[in-house]
């Protein structure tokens, strides 16, 4: 039984987007392991508090991720 864990920063993704992540990650796993494994393929989304995730020694916030998605850079 595969368990896939996805870590994201809290309040970046909507409930609908998280449902899409679960569906698509499951589909990706099933494409490798076979359709018979779909009922036992688990996908868990863990939300990390804004500012509790760091890249290159800098805390990354929800606002930073939204700026990245909009095509802007991350403030250091």
Secondary structure, 3 states (H helix, E strand, C coil): CCEEEEEEECCCCCHHHHHHHHHHHHHHHHHHHCHHHHHHCEEEEEEECCCCEEECCEEECHHHHHHHHCCCCCCC
